Amino acid sequence: MTQKTHKVGSLGADILDATKGTLGVVGNVVQPFLPLITALTIIITETIEIYENAKYNKNICSSLMDRVIAAEAAIKTLERRKEYNEENFRSEEYYKTFIRFVDVMTKIKSYINDVSTLTGFKKFATANSARKKFNLLIAEFETTMSDLHFATTIVNQEQSRIDAERLDCDLKNMSKFMETIGNGVIDANNNINVILEEVLSIKQQITNLEANKKETNKKEKQNFVAKNLKVNHIDPTKLKEPLVRKETDRRGQTVKKMYEVMDVACKHVEIIEDNTPDSQVIQRELAILGKLKDSPNIIKFFGLSRISDYQVMVLEWAELGTLKELYEKYDIEWRQKVPIALDICRGLVFLHTCEILHHDIRCANILMTSRLEAKIANFKYSRHDKSKTTEVKGLTEVVRWMSPEKLAETQQKPVRYTFQCEIYSFGMLLWELAFEKPPYKNIDVHKIKEHVLNGGRERISWGKGSPDVQKIQKKFEKIIISAWQQDVCLRASLQEIFLKLSKLSSEYMEPGSAFQLLPDGTIDLDGSKFKNPSKNENVEEVMELPEIGDFSLPTIMPLEEGIKAHKKGERNVAWKCFDDHSNLGNTAAKYWLGYYLHEGYPSGFRDLTRAHQLFKEAADDGIPDAQLRYALSLLSTPGVKFDRTMFTEYLTKAADAGNASAQYNLGDMYLNGKLLCPIDKATGMKYIRLAAIKNHPEAIKLLAKEGNNL
């Protein structure tokens, strides 16, 4: 297999430029290192790209990416400390170690590439072998980093604990996933379905062909691919009329026929079949599409044929039509919505394992069988109908399911459609299935774009239901929110979504139980049934910002709000705020907590000893009010022996920081010799005047008594 290469990205270019700068300074002794550093730069760039597209084992990949980032910092150190590197560059042992380092980084890249995909992960015979390889890579990385005298290492007990937790979590989830994903992806022997491997090999051949199309053996390669990737053509005479005709046998440009005792859908398309490059691309894609029929959740494509001189795609027949058509006619029980969502997710897993993106995941592109099985349909090359207006409308409509990163795309800044984009669309499909209507119904697409780019999402508000239904809805909501996160790094993986849907299905759905479609309007989907019984009423839906993440955290009132509550006399509220922030180490909060303990707020119980300790901590952190309070607490705290030197030190700190009360008390002490302090009229008057300038009433009186004025 040809090794895929990438151009060095901006990160790699920065490192490479820095390295060249180093070479210019230290001379020829580092010439042998240049190819190694260049290779390392490319490895880092490629590893980052692999990580950003990881589909599985994100925690494991994250732990290794910590090391990749550490390696990046180490390379940058070569430029920052170039004058110290020449001796190392002259060492043969250092050179050999650097080679080992490049090798370790290559192995880390390969490991991330393997564990981040389903087919790659299956290279490991057992989960334990994946664990051993991970631990070995960590050890090799830390050893070579140390041998190269790179200070940027992250080996410590806490990091080891985090790594172990990440590893255990991912391997456990992977095991569950393998057990539940089904025969379409994993066969009875717990191996990857051979069709998946075939599709991946075919796609790799196509990639190699395109990469090598200028080579001398071009014709041989083209002939080989053309020979093996022919789309199936069905004899039109084998397409028979259904035994029993129904009104639903014709749906727009699709008509029902019989093919080899199966009901099939013959969809009118226009696909050019010649030897042009565009035609060959379409033929290859259709040939691949024909191989996807092993998945029970992808509509089967049998081949191309003709009916009355019209070209048609022959597809599996879905009796109930699209999922959108189904929910527009009926209400779907919650106990059936979860299996439908699980079917679609399983189909997406199959596609993504084949490195295939659908690009248009929504209920209108999901077909439903008579057994209410969901099947992904309407792939790219099944959309070649004659209606230009339909195509334009479809492009407009898809905005409702489009990820924010794609909505932000411009001609100047194109955005590649990724697996994360598809997961976002799947989240919007789940919302559509839950509420049985398109997202942002009756909202202008320009408003939708602005809303989504600002972090907004559709409203999630449930109607009344049984206790079990409410539990399902709550968990389903979390899945939706996890899929439509604004930040792609926070967006759930398809594996995570599948495991959650699978668990939800096993908890509330009885195997073999009969499904039931209810009359439209039976279920109160969003609490508006009695206010607005018609799902088709032409009103503008209310949109809202989404929750961030699929979990909730206890909120802590900002410290400033706690101080405001104190000023309003809301002492219970203020106490809770000060206590919360004090536990987080905020020294200002410690001062306020000490003040409340000193005054006995809000319980009436005073704890002068604890207040004294808190004042000290806050005072040592430079808070003037705390310095004053700590000085005064030396006079009144039980069990604390008064220390005049300490008292004067902290009172002076507070006064010099501008605290008017401290200035007055310090001035009064120096003027009148209080607390056995030596009298110092000049110093005393200085602080009294400063306090008076701040309108301290007692300072103003004392200043007048002394016959002084400003």
C-alpha positions as CSV (number, residue, x, y, z in Angstrom):
1,M,0.0,0.0,0.0
2,T,1.3,3.4,-1.0
3,Q,2.2,5.6,2.0
4,K,0.0,8.6,2.1
5,T,1.9,11.9,2.4
6,H,0.7,15.4,3.4
7,K,2.1,18.8,3.0
8,V,3.6,20.3,6.1
9,G,0.9,22.4,7.8
10,S,1.4,25.8,9.4
11,L,2.5,24.1,12.7
12,G,5.1,22.0,10.9
13,A,6.2,24.9,8.8
14,D,6.9,27.0,11.9
15,I,9.0,24.2,13.4
16,L,10.9,23.6,10.2
17,D,11.6,27.3,9.8
18,A,12.9,27.4,13.4
19,T,15.1,24.4,12.7
20,K,16.6,26.0,9.6
21,G,17.3,29.1,11.7
22,T,19.2,26.8,14.1
23,L,21.2,25.3,11.3
24,G,22.3,28.7,10.2
25,V,23.8,29.4,13.6
26,V,25.5,26.2,14.7
27,G,26.9,25.2,11.3
28,N,27.4,21.9,9.6
29,V,27.5,19.8,12.7
30,V,23.7,19.6,12.6
31,Q,23.3,18.8,9.0
32,P,22.7,15.1,9.7
33,F,19.7,16.1,11.9
34,L,17.9,18.1,9.3
35,P,16.2,15.1,7.6
36,L,15.2,13.8,11.0
37,I,13.7,17.0,12.1
38,T,11.9,17.4,8.8
39,A,10.5,13.9,9.2
40,L,9.5,14.6,12.7
41,T,7.7,17.8,11.7
42,I,5.7,16.0,9.1
43,I,4.8,13.2,11.5
44,I,3.5,15.7,14.1
45,T,1.4,17.4,11.4
46,E,0.0,14.1,10.2
47,T,-0.7,12.9,13.7
48,I,-2.7,16.0,14.5
49,E,-4.8,15.5,11.4
50,I,-5.5,11.9,12.3
51,Y,-6.4,12.8,15.8
52,E,-8.9,15.5,14.6
53,N,-10.7,12.9,12.5
54,A,-10.6,10.1,15.2
55,K,-13.9,8.1,15.3
56,Y,-13.1,5.7,18.1
57,N,-11.0,5.6,21.3
58,K,-10.7,9.4,21.6
59,N,-9.5,9.1,25.2
60,I,-6.6,6.9,24.2
61,C,-5.7,9.2,21.3
62,S,-5.9,12.2,23.6
63,S,-3.3,10.7,26.0
64,L,-0.9,10.1,23.1
65,M,-1.6,13.6,21.7
66,D,-0.4,15.0,25.0
67,R,3.0,13.4,24.1
68,V,2.8,14.7,20.5
69,I,2.3,18.3,21.8
70,A,5.2,17.8,24.2
71,A,7.4,16.7,21.2
72,E,6.3,19.8,19.4
73,A,7.4,22.0,22.3
74,A,10.7,20.1,22.5
75,I,11.5,20.8,18.8
76,K,10.8,24.4,19.3
77,T,13.3,24.4,22.1
78,L,16.0,23.7,19.5
79,E,15.5,27.2,18.2
80,R,15.1,28.9,21.5
81,R,18.2,27.4,23.0
82,K,20.3,27.0,19.8
83,E,23.5,28.1,21.5
84,Y,23.4,25.1,23.9
85,N,22.7,22.5,21.3
86,E,25.9,22.3,19.4
87,E,27.6,19.9,21.8
88,N,24.6,17.5,21.6
89,F,24.6,17.7,17.8
90,R,28.2,16.5,17.8
91,S,27.4,13.4,19.7
92,E,26.9,10.2,17.8
93,E,24.8,8.7,20.6
94,Y,22.6,11.8,20.6
95,Y,22.1,11.4,16.8
96,K,21.1,7.7,17.3
97,T,18.7,8.6,20.0
98,F,17.1,11.2,17.8
99,I,16.6,8.5,15.2
100,R,14.9,6.4,17.8
101,F,12.8,9.4,18.7
102,V,11.6,9.7,15.1
103,D,10.8,6.0,15.2
104,V,8.8,6.3,18.4
105,M,6.8,9.2,17.0
106,T,6.1,7.2,13.8
107,K,4.8,4.3,16.0
108,I,2.6,6.7,18.0
109,K,1.2,8.1,14.7
110,S,0.5,4.6,13.5
111,Y,-1.1,3.5,16.8
112,I,-3.4,6.5,16.8
113,N,-4.3,5.8,13.2
114,D,-5.2,2.2,14.2
115,V,-7.1,2.7,17.4
116,S,-9.1,5.6,16.0
117,T,-10.8,3.5,13.3
118,L,-12.7,0.2,13.7
119,T,-10.7,-1.7,11.0
120,G,-7.5,-0.5,12.5
121,F,-8.4,-1.4,16.1
122,K,-9.2,-5.0,14.9
123,K,-5.5,-5.4,14.1
124,F,-5.0,-5.9,17.8
125,A,-5.8,-9.5,18.7
126,T,-7.2,-8.6,22.1
127,A,-7.9,-5.5,24.1
128,N,-4.9,-6.5,26.3
129,S,-2.6,-6.3,23.3
130,A,-3.8,-2.8,22.6
131,R,-3.1,-1.9,26.2
132,K,0.4,-3.4,26.2
133,K,1.2,-1.5,23.0
134,F,0.0,1.8,24.5
135,N,2.0,1.4,27.7
136,L,5.1,0.4,25.7
137,L,4.8,3.5,23.5
138,I,4.5,5.8,26.6
139,A,7.6,4.2,28.1
140,E,9.6,4.5,24.9
141,F,8.5,8.1,24.4
142,E,9.5,9.2,27.9
143,T,12.8,7.4,27.7
144,T,13.8,9.0,24.4
145,M,12.6,12.4,25.6
146,S,14.8,12.1,28.6
147,D,17.8,10.8,26.7
148,L,17.5,13.8,24.3
149,H,17.6,16.1,27.4
150,F,14.1,17.5,26.5
151,A,12.7,19.1,29.6
152,T,9.1,19.0,28.3
153,T,8.1,15.6,29.7
154,I,4.8,14.8,31.3
155,V,5.6,11.6,33.2
156,N,4.2,11.8,36.7
157,Q,1.9,9.8,39.0
158,E,-1.2,11.9,38.2
159,Q,-0.7,11.7,34.5
160,S,-0.2,7.9,34.8
161,R,-3.5,7.7,36.6
162,I,-5.3,9.7,34.0
163,D,-3.7,7.6,31.2
164,A,-4.9,4.4,32.9
165,E,-8.4,5.7,33.3
166,R,-8.6,6.8,29.7
167,L,-7.3,3.5,28.5
168,D,-9.7,1.5,30.6
169,C,-12.7,3.6,29.6
170,D,-12.1,3.3,25.9
171,L,-11.3,-0.4,25.9
172,K,-14.4,-1.1,27.9
173,N,-16.6,0.9,25.6
174,M,-15.0,-0.7,22.5
175,S,-15.8,-4.1,23.9
176,K,-19.4,-3.2,24.4
177,F,-19.5,-1.7,20.9
178,M,-18.2,-4.8,19.3
179,E,-20.7,-6.9,21.1
180,T,-23.7,-4.8,20.1
181,I,-23.1,-3.3,16.7
182,G,-24.4,-6.4,14.8
183,N,-23.5,-8.6,11.9
184,G,-23.5,-5.9,9.3
185,V,-20.2,-4.6,10.8
186,I,-18.9,-7.5,12.9
187,D,-19.3,-11.1,11.7
188,A,-20.1,-14.1,13.9
189,N,-16.4,-14.7,14.5
190,N,-16.0,-11.1,15.9
191,N,-14.1,-10.0,12.8
192,I,-14.8,-7.0,10.5
193,N,-17.3,-7.9,7.9
194,V,-15.4,-8.8,4.7
195,I,-17.6,-6.5,2.6
196,L,-16.2,-3.6,4.7
197,E,-12.7,-4.6,4.0
198,E,-13.5,-5.0,0.3
199,V,-15.0,-1.5,0.1
200,L,-12.0,0.0,1.9
201,S,-9.6,-1.9,-0.5
202,I,-11.6,-0.6,-3.5
203,K,-11.5,2.9,-2.3
204,Q,-7.7,2.6,-1.7
205,Q,-7.3,1.3,-5.3
206,I,-9.2,4.3,-6.6
207,T,-7.0,6.6,-4.5
208,N,-3.8,4.9,-5.8
209,L,-5.1,5.1,-9.3
210,E,-5.7,8.8,-9.1
211,A,-2.4,9.4,-7.4
212,N,-0.5,7.4,-10.1
213,K,-2.5,8.4,-13.2
214,K,0.5,10.0,-14.8
215,E,2.7,6.9,-14.5
216,T,3.6,4.7,-17.5
217,N,1.4,1.8,-16.4
218,K,-1.6,4.1,-16.3
219,K,-3.5,2.0,-19.0
220,E,-3.0,-1.2,-17.1
221,K,-4.3,0.3,-13.8
222,Q,-7.2,1.9,-15.6
223,N,-8.1,-1.4,-17.2
224,F,-7.8,-3.3,-13.9
225,V,-10.1,-0.8,-12.0
226,A,-12.6,-0.6,-14.9
227,K,-12.7,-4.4,-15.0
228,N,-13.4,-4.9,-11.3
229,L,-15.6,-1.9,-10.6
230,K,-18.4,-2.3,-13.1
231,V,-21.8,-1.3,-11.8
232,N,-24.3,-4.1,-12.2
233,H,-26.8,-3.8,-15.1
234,I,-30.2,-5.6,-14.8
235,D,-32.0,-6.9,-17.8
236,P,-35.2,-4.8,-18.1
237,T,-37.2,-8.0,-18.9
238,K,-36.5,-9.2,-15.3
239,L,-38.4,-6.2,-13.9
240,K,-42.0,-7.4,-13.5
241,E,-45.2,-5.8,-12.4
242,P,-46.2,-6.3,-8.7
243,L,-48.6,-9.2,-8.1
244,V,-51.0,-6.8,-6.4
245,R,-51.1,-3.2,-7.4
246,K,-51.6,-0.3,-4.9
247,E,-51.9,3.4,-5.2
248,T,-48.6,3.7,-3.4
249,D,-46.7,1.8,-6.1
250,R,-45.8,5.1,-7.8
251,R,-44.1,7.8,-5.7
252,G,-43.0,10.7,-7.9
253,Q,-40.3,9.4,-10.2
254,T,-40.1,6.1,-8.4
255,V,-42.2,3.0,-9.4
256,K,-42.6,-0.4,-7.7
257,K,-41.5,-3.5,-9.6
258,M,-40.7,-7.2,-8.9
259,Y,-37.2,-8.4,-9.3
260,E,-36.3,-12.0,-8.5
261,V,-39.3,-12.3,-6.2
262,M,-38.4,-9.2,-4.4
263,D,-40.2,-5.9,-4.3
264,V,-37.9,-3.2,-5.7
265,A,-38.1,0.5,-6.3
266,C,-37.1,1.7,-9.8
267,K,-36.0,5.3,-9.5
268,H,-35.7,7.5,-12.6
269,V,-32.1,8.9,-12.9
270,E,-29.9,10.3,-15.6
271,I,-26.4,8.9,-15.2
272,I,-24.0,9.3,-18.2
273,E,-22.3,6.0,-19.1
274,D,-19.3,6.6,-21.2
275,N,-15.5,6.6,-20.8
276,T,-15.2,10.1,-19.6
277,P,-13.4,10.7,-16.3
278,D,-16.7,12.0,-14.7
279,S,-18.6,9.0,-15.8
280,Q,-15.9,6.6,-14.5
281,V,-16.1,8.3,-11.1
282,I,-19.8,7.8,-11.0
283,Q,-19.5,4.2,-12.1
284,R,-17.0,3.5,-9.3
285,E,-19.2,5.1,-6.7
286,L,-22.2,3.1,-7.8
287,A,-20.2,-0.1,-7.8
288,I,-19.3,0.7,-4.2
289,L,-22.9,1.5,-3.3
290,G,-23.9,-1.9,-4.6
291,K,-21.5,-3.5,-2.1
292,L,-23.1,-1.8,0.8
293,K,-26.2,-4.1,0.7
294,D,-24.7,-6.3,3.5
295,S,-25.8,-3.7,6.0
296,P,-29.4,-4.2,7.1
297,N,-29.7,-0.5,7.7
298,I,-28.7,0.8,4.3
299,I,-31.1,0.6,1.4
300,K,-29.9,-2.1,-1.1
301,F,-28.8,-1.0,-4.6
302,F,-29.1,-3.9,-7.1
303,G,-28.0,-2.1,-10.2
304,L,-29.0,0.1,-13.2
305,S,-31.7,-0.8,-15.7
306,R,-34.2,0.8,-18.1
307,I,-37.9,1.2,-18.1
308,S,-39.6,2.6,-21.2
309,D,-36.3,4.1,-22.4
310,Y,-35.7,5.7,-19.0
311,Q,-32.7,4.9,-17.0
312,V,-33.5,3.7,-13.4
313,M,-31.7,2.7,-10.3
314,V,-33.1,-0.6,-8.9
315,L,-33.3,-0.3,-5.2
316,E,-34.8,-2.2,-2.3
317,W,-38.5,-1.3,-1.9
318,A,-39.5,0.4,1.4
319,E,-43.3,0.0,1.9
320,L,-43.8,2.9,4.3
321,G,-41.8,5.5,2.3
322,T,-39.5,8.0,4.0
323,L,-39.3,8.6,7.7
324,K,-40.5,12.1,7.1
325,E,-43.6,10.9,5.2
326,L,-44.3,8.5,8.0
327,Y,-44.2,11.0,10.8
328,E,-46.3,13.4,8.7
329,K,-49.1,10.8,8.5
330,Y,-48.8,9.2,11.9
331,D,-47.4,9.7,15.4
332,I,-44.6,7.3,16.2
333,E,-44.5,5.9,19.8
334,W,-41.4,6.6,21.8
335,R,-40.8,2.9,22.3
336,Q,-40.4,2.7,18.5
337,K,-38.4,6.0,18.0
338,V,-35.4,4.7,19.9
339,P,-35.0,1.5,17.7
340,I,-35.4,3.7,14.6
341,A,-32.7,6.0,15.8
342,L,-30.5,2.9,16.6
343,D,-31.0,1.5,13.1
344,I,-29.9,4.8,11.5
345,C,-26.9,5.0,13.8
346,R,-25.9,1.4,12.9
347,G,-26.2,2.3,9.2
348,L,-24.0,5.4,9.7
349,V,-21.4,3.3,11.6
350,F,-21.3,0.9,8.6
351,L,-20.8,3.9,6.2
352,H,-18.2,5.6,8.3
353,T,-16.3,2.4,8.7
354,C,-16.1,2.3,4.9
355,E,-14.9,5.9,4.9
356,I,-18.1,6.9,3.2
357,L,-20.0,10.1,4.0
358,H,-23.6,10.5,3.1
359,H,-23.6,14.4,3.1
360,D,-27.4,14.7,3.6
361,I,-28.6,12.9,6.7
362,R,-32.3,13.8,7.5
363,C,-35.6,12.0,7.9
364,A,-36.4,12.6,4.2
365,N,-33.5,10.4,3.3
366,I,-34.4,7.5,5.6
367,L,-36.6,4.8,4.2
368,M,-38.9,2.7,6.3
369,T,-39.9,-0.9,5.7
370,S,-43.2,-2.5,6.6
371,R,-41.5,-3.8,9.8
372,L,-40.6,-0.3,10.7
373,E,-36.9,-0.9,10.0
374,A,-34.9,2.3,9.1
375,K,-32.6,2.3,6.1
376,I,-30.3,5.1,5.0
377,A,-31.0,6.0,1.4
378,N,-30.7,8.8,-1.3
379,F,-26.9,8.7,-1.6
380,K,-25.1,11.2,-3.8
381,Y,-25.5,9.4,-7.1
382,S,-29.1,8.4,-6.5
383,R,-30.0,12.1,-6.7
384,H,-29.5,12.6,-10.4
385,D,-33.1,13.4,-11.3
386,K,-34.2,15.9,-14.0
387,S,-35.7,18.5,-11.7
388,K,-33.4,21.5,-11.2
389,T,-35.9,23.2,-8.9
390,T,-35.9,20.2,-6.6
391,E,-32.1,20.3,-6.5
392,V,-32.0,24.0,-5.6
393,K,-34.8,23.5,-3.0
394,G,-32.8,20.6,-1.5
395,L,-29.7,22.7,-1.2
396,T,-31.7,25.3,0.7
397,E,-33.5,22.8,2.9
398,V,-30.3,21.0,3.9
399,V,-29.2,24.1,5.8
400,R,-31.6,23.1,8.6
401,W,-29.4,20.0,9.3
402,M,-26.1,21.6,8.4
403,S,-23.2,21.9,10.9
404,P,-22.0,25.4,12.0
405,E,-18.6,24.8,10.5
406,K,-20.1,24.1,7.1
407,L,-22.5,27.1,7.5
408,A,-19.5,29.3,8.0
409,E,-18.0,28.2,4.7
410,T,-17.2,30.8,2.1
411,Q,-15.6,30.7,-1.4
412,Q,-12.5,32.2,0.1
413,K,-12.4,29.7,3.0
414,P,-13.9,26.3,1.9
415,V,-14.6,23.8,4.7
416,R,-14.2,20.1,4.1
417,Y,-17.2,18.0,5.0
418,T,-16.1,15.6,7.8
419,F,-17.5,12.8,9.9
420,Q,-18.1,15.4,12.6
421,C,-20.3,17.3,10.2
422,E,-22.4,14.2,9.7
423,I,-22.7,13.5,13.4
424,Y,-24.1,17.1,13.8
425,S,-26.7,16.4,11.1
426,F,-27.6,13.1,12.8
427,G,-28.2,15.0,16.0
428,M,-30.6,17.3,14.1
429,L,-32.3,14.2,12.6
430,L,-32.8,12.8,16.1
431,W,-34.5,16.1,17.0
432,E,-36.6,15.9,13.9
433,L,-37.6,12.3,14.8
434,A,-38.4,13.3,18.4
435,F,-40.7,16.2,17.5
436,E,-41.9,14.9,14.1
437,K,-41.2,18.1,12.1
438,P,-38.2,19.6,10.2
439,P,-35.9,21.7,12.3
440,Y,-36.6,25.5,12.3
441,K,-39.9,25.0,10.5
442,N,-41.1,28.1,8.8
443,I,-37.9,30.0,9.7
444,D,-36.0,31.8,6.9
445,V,-32.7,30.0,6.1
446,H,-30.7,33.2,6.6
447,K,-32.1,33.5,10.1
448,I,-31.3,29.8,10.7
449,K,-27.7,30.3,9.6
450,E,-27.2,33.3,11.8
451,H,-28.9,31.5,14.8
452,V,-26.8,28.4,14.5
453,L,-23.5,30.3,14.0
454,N,-24.2,32.1,17.2
455,G,-24.6,28.8,19.0
456,G,-28.4,28.6,18.8
457,R,-30.3,25.3,18.4
458,E,-33.9,24.1,18.2
459,R,-36.0,24.2,21.3
460,I,-36.3,21.0,23.3
461,S,-39.5,21.1,25.3
462,W,-41.4,17.8,26.0
463,G,-45.1,17.2,26.2
464,K,-46.8,15.1,28.9
465,G,-46.0,11.4,28.9
466,S,-45.8,8.4,31.2
467,P,-42.9,8.1,33.7
468,D,-41.1,5.7,31.4
469,V,-41.6,8.0,28.4
470,Q,-40.2,10.9,30.4
471,K,-37.1,8.9,31.2
472,I,-36.6,8.0,27.6
473,Q,-37.1,11.7,26.5
474,K,-34.6,12.9,29.1
475,K,-31.9,10.5,27.9
476,F,-32.7,11.1,24.3
477,E,-32.3,14.8,24.8
478,K,-28.8,14.3,26.2
479,I,-27.9,12.3,23.1
480,I,-29.2,15.1,20.8
481,I,-27.3,17.7,22.7
482,S,-24.1,15.7,22.7
483,A,-24.3,15.4,18.9
484,W,-25.0,19.0,18.0
485,Q,-22.3,20.7,20.0
486,Q,-20.8,23.8,18.4
487,D,-17.2,22.8,19.1
488,V,-16.4,19.7,17.0
489,C,-14.0,18.5,19.8
490,L,-16.9,18.3,22.2
491,R,-19.2,16.6,19.7
492,A,-19.9,13.0,20.7
493,S,-18.5,10.2,18.5
494,L,-20.8,7.9,16.6
495,Q,-19.6,5.1,18.9
496,E,-20.7,7.0,22.0
497,I,-24.1,7.8,20.5
498,F,-24.6,4.2,19.4
499,L,-23.8,2.8,22.9
500,K,-26.2,5.3,24.5
501,L,-29.0,4.5,22.1
502,S,-28.3,0.7,22.5
503,K,-28.5,1.0,26.3
504,L,-31.7,3.1,26.0
505,S,-33.2,0.5,23.7
506,S,-32.3,-2.4,26.0
507,E,-33.7,-0.6,29.1
508,Y,-37.1,0.3,27.7
509,M,-37.8,-1.7,24.6
510,E,-39.0,-5.3,24.9
511,P,-37.5,-7.6,22.2
512,G,-40.1,-8.8,19.7
513,S,-42.8,-6.4,21.0
514,A,-45.2,-5.2,18.3
515,F,-45.0,-1.6,17.2
516,Q,-47.9,0.7,16.7
517,L,-48.4,3.8,14.6
518,L,-50.9,6.2,16.1
519,P,-53.2,8.7,14.4
520,D,-51.4,12.0,13.7
521,G,-51.8,14.4,16.6
522,T,-52.3,11.7,19.3
523,I,-49.0,12.3,21.1
524,D,-48.3,15.6,22.8
525,L,-44.8,15.9,21.4
526,D,-43.7,19.3,22.7
527,G,-46.4,20.4,25.2
528,S,-48.3,22.4,22.5
529,K,-51.0,19.9,21.6
530,F,-53.8,21.7,23.3
531,K,-52.5,25.1,22.4
532,N,-51.6,24.3,18.8
533,P,-52.9,20.9,17.7
534,S,-51.8,21.3,14.1
535,K,-48.2,20.5,13.3
536,N,-48.6,22.3,10.0
537,E,-49.8,25.6,11.3
538,N,-47.9,28.4,9.6
539,V,-46.3,30.0,12.6
540,E,-42.6,30.9,13.3
541,E,-41.1,28.5,15.7
542,V,-39.2,29.7,18.7
543,M,-35.5,28.9,18.7
544,E,-33.2,28.8,21.7
545,L,-29.6,28.4,22.6
546,P,-28.5,24.8,23.4
547,E,-27.2,23.5,26.7
548,I,-23.5,23.0,26.6
549,G,-22.6,19.4,27.0
550,D,-24.8,16.5,27.8
551,F,-24.5,17.0,31.6
552,S,-25.3,19.6,34.2
553,L,-23.0,21.2,36.7
554,P,-23.8,22.8,40.0
555,T,-23.5,26.5,39.5
556,I,-21.5,28.9,41.8
557,M,-22.6,32.5,42.1
558,P,-19.9,34.9,41.0
559,L,-18.1,36.5,44.0
560,E,-19.2,39.9,42.9
561,E,-22.8,38.8,43.1
562,G,-22.2,37.5,46.6
563,I,-20.9,40.9,47.7
564,K,-23.9,42.6,46.2
565,A,-26.1,40.1,48.1
566,H,-24.3,41.1,51.3
567,K,-24.9,44.8,50.7
568,K,-28.6,44.0,50.2
569,G,-28.7,42.1,53.5
570,E,-29.1,38.7,51.8
571,R,-26.7,37.1,54.2
572,N,-27.6,33.4,53.6
573,V,-27.1,33.9,49.8
574,A,-23.8,35.8,50.4
575,W,-22.5,33.2,52.9
576,K,-23.1,30.3,50.4
577,C,-21.2,32.3,47.7
578,F,-18.3,33.2,50.0
579,D,-18.0,29.6,51.2
580,D,-18.1,28.1,47.7
581,H,-15.3,30.4,46.5
582,S,-13.3,30.1,49.6
583,N,-13.2,26.3,49.1
584,L,-11.8,27.0,45.6
585,G,-9.0,29.0,47.1
586,N,-10.2,32.5,46.4
587,T,-8.5,34.7,49.0
588,A,-11.0,37.6,48.6
589,A,-13.8,35.1,49.4
590,K,-11.7,33.9,52.4
591,Y,-11.7,37.5,53.7
592,W,-15.5,37.8,53.3
593,L,-16.0,34.4,55.0
594,G,-13.7,35.5,57.8
595,Y,-15.7,38.7,58.2
596,Y,-19.0,36.7,58.4
597,L,-17.5,34.3,61.0
598,H,-16.2,37.3,63.0
599,E,-19.7,39.0,62.9
600,G,-21.7,35.8,63.4
601,Y,-23.5,36.1,60.0
602,P,-25.9,34.5,59.2
603,S,-26.3,31.9,61.9
604,G,-25.5,34.2,64.9
605,F,-22.6,32.0,65.8
606,R,-19.2,33.7,65.9
607,D,-16.0,31.8,65.2
608,L,-13.2,34.3,66.0
609,T,-10.4,31.7,65.7
610,R,-11.4,30.6,62.2
611,A,-12.0,34.2,61.2
612,H,-8.5,35.1,62.4
613,Q,-7.0,32.3,60.3
614,L,-8.9,33.4,57.2
615,F,-8.0,37.0,57.7
616,K,-4.3,36.0,57.8
617,E,-4.5,34.0,54.6
618,A,-6.2,36.8,52.7
619,A,-3.9,39.4,54.3
620,D,-0.8,37.6,53.1
621,D,-2.3,37.6,49.6
622,G,-2.3,41.4,49.7
623,I,-5.9,42.2,50.4
624,P,-5.9,45.6,52.4
625,D,-9.3,45.0,54.2
626,A,-8.0,41.6,55.3
627,Q,-4.7,43.2,56.5
628,L,-6.7,45.6,58.7
629,R,-9.0,42.9,60.0
630,Y,-6.1,40.6,60.8
631,A,-4.2,43.3,62.7
632,L,-7.3,44.0,64.7
633,S,-8.0,40.3,65.3
634,L,-4.6,40.1,67.1
635,L,-6.3,42.2,69.8
636,S,-9.5,40.2,70.2
637,T,-8.9,36.5,69.2
638,P,-9.1,34.1,72.2
639,G,-5.9,32.2,72.6
640,V,-3.8,34.5,70.4
641,K,-1.1,36.4,72.2
642,F,-0.9,40.1,71.1
643,D,2.2,40.9,69.0
644,R,2.6,44.7,68.6
645,T,5.2,44.3,65.9
646,M,3.0,42.0,63.9
647,F,0.0,44.3,64.5
648,T,1.9,47.4,63.3
649,E,3.3,45.5,60.3
650,Y,-0.2,44.5,59.0
651,L,-1.8,47.7,59.9
652,T,0.9,49.6,58.0
653,K,0.4,47.3,55.0
654,A,-3.3,48.1,54.9
655,A,-2.7,51.8,55.4
656,D,-0.1,52.0,52.7
657,A,-2.5,50.2,50.4
658,G,-5.0,53.0,50.8
659,N,-7.4,51.6,53.5
660,A,-8.8,54.7,55.2
661,S,-9.7,52.9,58.5
662,A,-6.2,51.5,58.7
663,Q,-4.7,55.0,58.0
664,Y,-6.8,56.5,60.8
665,N,-6.0,53.8,63.3
666,L,-2.3,53.8,62.5
667,G,-2.2,57.6,62.7
668,D,-4.1,57.7,66.0
669,M,-1.7,55.1,67.4
670,Y,1.4,57.2,66.4
671,L,-0.1,60.5,67.5
672,N,-1.3,59.3,70.9
673,G,1.1,56.4,71.7
674,K,-1.6,53.8,71.9
675,L,-0.7,50.2,72.6
676,L,2.5,51.4,74.0
677,C,3.7,52.6,70.6
678,P,6.4,55.3,70.7
679,I,4.8,58.7,69.8
680,D,5.6,59.9,66.3
681,K,3.6,63.0,65.5
682,A,4.9,63.4,61.9
683,T,4.1,59.9,60.9
684,G,0.8,59.9,62.8
685,M,-0.3,63.2,61.1
686,K,0.6,61.8,57.7
687,Y,-1.8,58.9,58.0
688,I,-4.5,61.0,59.6
689,R,-4.4,63.5,56.7
690,L,-4.6,60.6,54.2
691,A,-7.6,59.2,56.0
692,A,-9.3,62.6,56.2
693,I,-8.8,63.1,52.4
694,K,-10.8,59.9,52.0
695,N,-13.6,61.5,54.2
696,H,-13.0,59.3,57.2
697,P,-15.1,61.1,59.8
698,E,-13.0,60.3,62.9
699,A,-9.8,61.4,61.0
700,I,-11.5,64.7,60.1
701,K,-12.4,65.3,63.8
702,L,-8.9,64.4,64.9
703,L,-7.3,66.6,62.3
704,A,-9.5,69.5,63.5
705,K,-8.6,68.8,67.1
706,E,-4.9,69.0,66.3
707,G,-5.5,72.3,64.6
708,N,-4.4,71.0,61.3
709,N,-6.2,71.4,58.0
710,L,-5.8,70.2,54.5
